[in-house]
Amino acid sequence: MGALIKMTPELDLSFDVVVIGAGIAGLSVALSLPPTLRIAIISRSFTVTSSHWAKGGVAAACKHGDEPAEHLRDTIEAGGGLNDPDQVALLVGAAPEAIDFLQRQGVDFEVKPEREAGHSQPRIWHADGDATGGAIMRALSTRQREAPNLTEIEGSLIEILNDDNGVVGIMIAHRGSLVLVRSPRVVLASGGATGLWSDHTSPNSNLGNGIVNAYRVGASVADLEFTQFHPTAIALSTSPLSLATEALRGAGAWIVDDEGKRFLFEADPAGELATRDKVARIMYRHPGQAYLDPRPIGRENLERRFPTFVQDCRQRGHDPVLHGPVPIRPAAHYTIGGVLTGSYGETSVPGLYAIGECASTGVHGANRLASNSLLEGVVFGRRAADHLVDVSRTLHGVYYPGSVDLPTRAPTRASLTHLVDGALGIERNASAISSATERLVNASSTVEMGPCNAWELTLASELISMMLIAARERSGTVGSHTRSDERPEDPNYRLTFVKGSTLRREVRPK
Ligand SMILES: Cc1cc2nc3c(=O)[nH]c(=O)nc-3n(C[C@H](O)[C@H](O)[C@H](O)COP(=O)(O)OP(=O)(O)OC[C@H]3O[C@@H](n4cnc5c(N)ncnc54)[C@H](O)[C@@H]3O)c2cc1C
């Protein structure tokens, strides 16, 4: 049984472009479009996004002695060779311009870039020490509020609407009503899905609903088996877990066990400077509690360069300056797969774009290199803006559903989390995946709840089912996807879902 919800006609809205999401990707596209366009930015939140919480920084090879070609090499090395090399070349080539764009919006980057794990050069640009995301979002939000052509609407995406010619708008839940927002161009910038795991670093609302909505109107989605687990989430609270930025390891912090031993070197010669996937896997396999020991950085340096880390720990009852090692554990951190896009963020549905963490541009391969994500949001946001203005699209006819049918039963969030933790954690295997797949089918429509809540969890279940298929099909270990029952065949494909069918798309071998 579903709930038939009446539309609110007096709130029927119309815009040249609709952007869903107010993180770095959404605001970069909105601020890069011509001021003559009427643009709606629709988001669940304008202040709580992964972008606001980003700590490390933005990667860009724009200092003497570093080259985009080296940034490209590091990105593909970290991605296990499954990256799309043309897309990576676009990303790293446009990185200096992205930094320039952010500076023009008012971001005050520090004078010298720093080095981080996986990067062969110091190329991570910080602002406000280890609160770079907050500094960037303050600047972008100020610009957004100053722009008279940008309208801010708080709301949740319910559905993307399309006809035979492509998108025609979206349906949102807004202050207890359903509202139709018409537009010939819809940009999805709704972030990732890491809130599906019990241990995560992103806002709890990151459930990947945007990705499923795009799939439901025919967009292809890809690489859903790849979720990055960050090794150094601070284990002093429940989720969302605060993050000990990668830059701490870059600055010299150690990862140690209960006895103070730096155990990473037993498995990887790069030790603390190995990429996230490797460090997370080694920690997962090492018995006992792991700690981040910041003392090698030095007290003065720690307080000056990592004030957010120090404050986060102190707020949770542990002073890292006075007492040293901080308990850490890996947590779901970044959704690598998503809506499959071309080099301008365009999807397979005319008028629908996807940018930022909800997109699968192919730049990250099987494991994202640190600090490439904020960069991706800006670079592909700006490219999507260029494409949007070049492609003319108009709406024909006036589609107006008088009411919408939403479910009122769905699995509970706790049951979904439990299932995801068991089958889609750092190490996966066929038997856990197939038992989770069965349980997911049986869990559908189990609990009575409000229609918007039920819809959100129904979409989350659909995403989990696609993630399970992707994880089952990739029988080898690569990047962030570790199969404990590894069969080493077919390591070199990307799995692409097209509505109604599943197909494999070959990429170039390593
Ligand atoms: C703690 C932390 C630290 C990080 N540090 C770094 C770093 O140092 N460098 C780096 O490059 N990357 C970092 N990352 C990753 C990076 O921050 C994100 O990948 C990036 O900010 C994603 O940007 P986005 O604009 O795509 O999405 P987000 O910033 O997640 O924004 C998504 C937006 O969509 C809205 N939304 C979501 N679902 C819906 C819906 N159904 N309806 C309407 N609106 C919706 C949200 O409210 C939000 O406004 C970090 C991530 C975390 C969590």
The ligand as a MOL file (V3000), in Angstrom:
LIG
                    3D

  0  0  0     0  0            999 V3000
M  V30 BEGIN CTAB
M  V30 COUNTS 53 58 0 0 0
M  V30 BEGIN ATOM
M  V30 1 C 35.2680 14.3250 6.6710 0
M  V30 2 C 35.6250 14.4090 5.2110 0
M  V30 3 C 36.8410 14.9440 4.8340 0
M  V30 4 C 37.1810 15.0420 3.4760 0
M  V30 5 N 38.3660 15.6380 3.1160 0
M  V30 6 C 38.6350 15.8190 1.7930 0
M  V30 7 C 39.7920 16.5370 1.3730 0
M  V30 8 O 40.5540 17.0270 2.1840 0
M  V30 9 N 40.0120 16.6840 0.0430 0
M  V30 10 C 39.1750 16.1660 -0.9020 0
M  V30 11 O 39.4240 16.3300 -2.0930 0
M  V30 12 N 38.0730 15.4890 -0.5150 0
M  V30 13 C 37.7800 15.3180 0.7940 0
M  V30 14 N 36.6500 14.6400 1.1560 0
M  V30 15 C 35.7140 14.2210 0.1200 0
M  V30 16 C 34.9750 15.4550 -0.3780 0
M  V30 17 O 34.7250 16.3170 0.7010 0
M  V30 18 C 33.6610 15.1010 -1.0380 0
M  V30 19 O 33.8280 14.0500 -1.9350 0
M  V30 20 C 33.1280 16.3040 -1.8020 0
M  V30 21 O 33.0460 17.4130 -0.9340 0
M  V30 22 C 31.7790 15.9830 -2.4000 0
M  V30 23 O 31.2460 17.1700 -2.8970 0
M  V30 24 P 29.8220 17.1670 -3.5820 0
M  V30 25 O 29.5090 18.5820 -3.8750 0
M  V30 26 O 29.8080 16.1870 -4.6780 0
M  V30 27 O 28.8390 16.5820 -2.4640 0
M  V30 28 P 28.5230 17.0670 -0.9760 0
M  V30 29 O 29.4850 18.0630 -0.4850 0
M  V30 30 O 28.3470 15.8300 -0.1850 0
M  V30 31 O 27.1220 17.7870 -1.1400 0
M  V30 32 C 25.9720 17.0520 -1.4780 0
M  V30 33 C 24.7720 17.9890 -1.4140 0
M  V30 34 O 23.6190 17.3060 -1.8930 0
M  V30 35 C 22.5460 17.4440 -0.9590 0
M  V30 36 N 21.6920 16.2490 -1.1070 0
M  V30 37 C 22.0240 14.9550 -0.9290 0
M  V30 38 N 20.9850 14.1550 -1.1990 0
M  V30 39 C 19.9620 14.9620 -1.5600 0
M  V30 40 C 18.6150 14.7510 -1.9430 0
M  V30 41 N 18.0940 13.5080 -2.0430 0
M  V30 42 N 17.8370 15.8360 -2.2120 0
M  V30 43 C 18.3430 17.1030 -2.1440 0
M  V30 44 N 19.6220 17.3490 -1.7830 0
M  V30 45 C 20.4130 16.3120 -1.4940 0
M  V30 46 C 23.2340 17.5680 0.3830 0
M  V30 47 O 22.3800 18.1920 1.3480 0
M  V30 48 C 24.4230 18.4570 -0.0120 0
M  V30 49 O 24.0410 19.8060 -0.0570 0
M  V30 50 C 36.2910 14.5490 2.5080 0
M  V30 51 C 35.0690 13.9980 2.8900 0
M  V30 52 C 34.7220 13.9260 4.2320 0
M  V30 53 C 33.4010 13.3400 4.6230 0
M  V30 END ATOM
M  V30 BEGIN BOND
M  V30 1 1 1 2
M  V30 2 1 2 3
M  V30 3 2 2 52
M  V30 4 2 3 4
M  V30 5 1 4 5
M  V30 6 1 4 50
M  V30 7 2 5 6
M  V30 8 1 6 7
M  V30 9 1 6 13
M  V30 10 2 7 8
M  V30 11 1 7 9
M  V30 12 1 9 10
M  V30 13 2 10 11
M  V30 14 1 10 12
M  V30 15 2 12 13
M  V30 16 1 13 14
M  V30 17 1 14 15
M  V30 18 1 14 50
M  V30 19 1 15 16
M  V30 20 1 16 17
M  V30 21 1 16 18
M  V30 22 1 18 19
M  V30 23 1 18 20
M  V30 24 1 20 21
M  V30 25 1 20 22
M  V30 26 1 22 23
M  V30 27 1 23 24
M  V30 28 2 24 25
M  V30 29 1 24 26
M  V30 30 1 24 27
M  V30 31 1 27 28
M  V30 32 2 28 29
M  V30 33 1 28 30
M  V30 34 1 28 31
M  V30 35 1 31 32
M  V30 36 1 32 33
M  V30 37 1 33 34
M  V30 38 1 33 48
M  V30 39 1 34 35
M  V30 40 1 35 36
M  V30 41 1 35 46
M  V30 42 1 36 37
M  V30 43 1 36 45
M  V30 44 2 37 38
M  V30 45 1 38 39
M  V30 46 1 39 40
M  V30 47 2 39 45
M  V30 48 1 40 41
M  V30 49 2 40 42
M  V30 50 1 42 43
M  V30 51 2 43 44
M  V30 52 1 44 45
M  V30 53 1 46 47
M  V30 54 1 46 48
M  V30 55 1 48 49
M  V30 56 2 50 51
M  V30 57 1 51 52
M  V30 58 1 52 53
M  V30 END BOND
M  V30 END CTAB
M  END
